[in-house]
């Protein structure tokens, strides 16, 4: 029993109880360190002997490229954009995540419906409509929200790219003509939107203002427990009892 | 959960419906029912009367077209993504064209509307309440014409005229039958059953599509003239 379930209406043709793997979601704004942490987590899990699959936004075969183009052009309304992102999300959910979970893999998702809901909601799209839209999504086994202050976000963004990103500064919202001012207001609104989802959907907050090592240590402790609960103990390094070998010898 | 989604759909609909000066007319029906011909003739008539009128067609937003084409060609689409990609297309046309035109006081004609999704996607296995919520932002048409045709007649019109059916058109993704034509028949039958239910739920005006084209059109025009105050939609500029 893996105990998987959908938020609402199930996906047609998918039975949740056959999804054996673990779905772990890492959420957080840009520059919160998500991809670094996911890379390290993936390596660590594979070293333990777990198969790992990954997903992220705009990576679907179906509309990934088109979505990237739409993002550059900024010609779609928030609702159309939300539906386009939902298409991308469900394509990956059905064609990548579900098969991986059926096979018993650990899926590490670099953002999930929460970012998609938060971003659309602060652009004026109705919360209830968004939640109904994503009611066919699988409930993750755990969701970690990498939380950082605006000051840290600014430093990390400038360290990585020496420039602000149009969307992550919320420039499409017309908050301010000044990119930096807009960035601060936008990130504040985004944090509020995430906080609303945090309590509603049980996101676990992780203080990502710390060093990479410290955050990774924290995540491994939490993720390790979830994965072990879902899939059983690992057989890789650090697992001293050699259970798998013993079984084989006895057969 | 389904009841909850239905409530959400109702609320979303109530919140999203601003009063508009224009009027919305949609046509629905099976492939081969002649609805596109009828709405074309209606369009010409309204233009001839000097009305402010605009036309929008299902699955025609440029931005989403490429992705849809690719998805269909490579058979990448699942019931959910099939539904979502069409909803994306619809939302794009709705917010860019349909709603602005309605606000500007136009008569907007739609060749297929959300009901096409309610019928087809439901047959593909999507939840009915989920679909109604998905399209909850869209205004209900003032008139929806449903062109009803006996199944065999509709099938004949399509199968006679076209040697090769397309994969999704024939509902091959549903795995109803390995035979393209057989699958098409079963799919169309199921879609028709959905339309018959929707006709009651949404108050469609049903037109007997076995009648002569000009007879149907006469009826369509009479109903439009009766329900919409057409004098109200004449161009202000004057000709």
Interface residues (C-beta under 8 A of the other chain):
Chain A: X8 X9 X11 X12 X13 X61 X62 X63 X66 X70 X75 X76 X77 X79 X80 X83 X84 X86 X87 X90 X91 X94 X95 X126 X128 X129 X131 X132 X133 X135 X136
Chain B: X1 X2 X4 X5 X8 X9 X11 X12 X15 X16 X63 X64 X66 X67 X70 X71 X74 X76 X77 X78 X79 X80 X81 X84 X85 X87 X88 X91 X92 X95 X96 X124 X125 X126 X127 X129 X130 X133 X134 X136 X137
